[in-house]
């Protein structure tokens, strides 16, 4: 009789627990939800903000689409492939660097795109430097990048370049491609792969901003039964087993900020390392070594960004500028994407890659970004329609300190030693950086839960 009661209670508890909860409604969380729901799983996405999308959100102000800083989609990366697999549509022109410049010692030089331009540019001093840069591009596709994951990008540069200006030029490319100031804090394999996909495939800026991706992900999720909870944060998670542990799945109890709680069999945490650590640090099931890794990896790459809408261009021959001897970036995204409701808006993104070891001065940072605008677009101050300054924005959670000895391997999507717990994001998994890593880790976690090697394509009826 007692066994029958236990069995009945076990089944009731199992029925109560929902299938999968995803904590975080950014690109990674929304992507994982689509993969799981289209395969028949019951999914709930919980997002603390009032809106979904995370750093991919786009704000419409004065008929202009403002991304949160500069966002580019790498066409040769894993991201576009996964978006296509999910039937997510996007448009935008491929960026043409013909009107882009490199700044060095207060002067502007055209970006050398062609081989002939590399030989003639005054940006590089001497034939030796030019030959080193040309040699880099010649060998880039032949490099074994997996062998370079355990050394820093700076270490690789020091070993492979004799001339300081050619080294600074390639370092600049790595900074732009990874959004990382410090070349010591990113692996050579990751940085070089980012440069490789940028050079081989180029980038696009997305029409109407990245919110178009977010909205489609949410809509496809809804059509496949995903439930969305927003405006509530997850404050705690705890795993429990039913009485008959041998024959039932464990389940997770999730406590929300409004004092409600729910039970799920699987959890995917799609947030940053700091939040994952806060949820796991008091859980006796988590290996202390893993918690230590989460603490060490919590060193995001940050930028100060000035998003600027103008009524006109004082210099129509300059669309962008990259700092070679300073950590600056400027790009006219509206030249390649429709970023206003009438299609005529002018929208610049100006950025400073922040040094994590230096004390931040937002006033000085903004002044430096304005000085770059003075150089590229003199008279811009009289044409300002709207501007937004974000002094301390996280650009990437991928950065790892080489001195910690954990650079070779980012955390896997499966949390070790714990049943039915997964993490996803731009700092998880071994594939890609930035949005590419978010998409790739989300797909990998979904496939683990589905116990499949590759995803089933979306059927027309599920869209």
Secondary structure, DSSP 8 states (H G I E B T S, - for coil): -HHHHHHHHHHHHHHHSEEEEEE--BHHHHHHHHHHHTTT--EEEEESSSSSBGGG-EEEETTEEEESS---EETTSHHHHHHHHTT------B--GGGEEEEETTEEEE---SHHHHHH-SSS-HHHHHHHHHHHHHHGGG--GGGGTTSBHHHHHHHH--SHHHHHHHHHHHHHHHT-S-GGGSBHHHHHHHHHHHHHH-EE--TT-THHHHHHHHHHHHHTT-EEEES--EEEEEEE--S-GGGS--EEEEEETTS-EEEEEEEEE-S-HHHHHHHHTT-TTS-HHHHHHHHHH---EEEEEEEEEES--S-TT--EEEESSS-EEEEEGGGTS--BTTS--EEEEEEEE--TTS---HHHHHHHHHHHHHHHSTTGGGGEEEEEEEEEEEEES----GGGT-TT--B-SB-TTSTTEEE-STTBSSS-SHHHHHHHHHHHHHHHHHT-SS-----GGG-
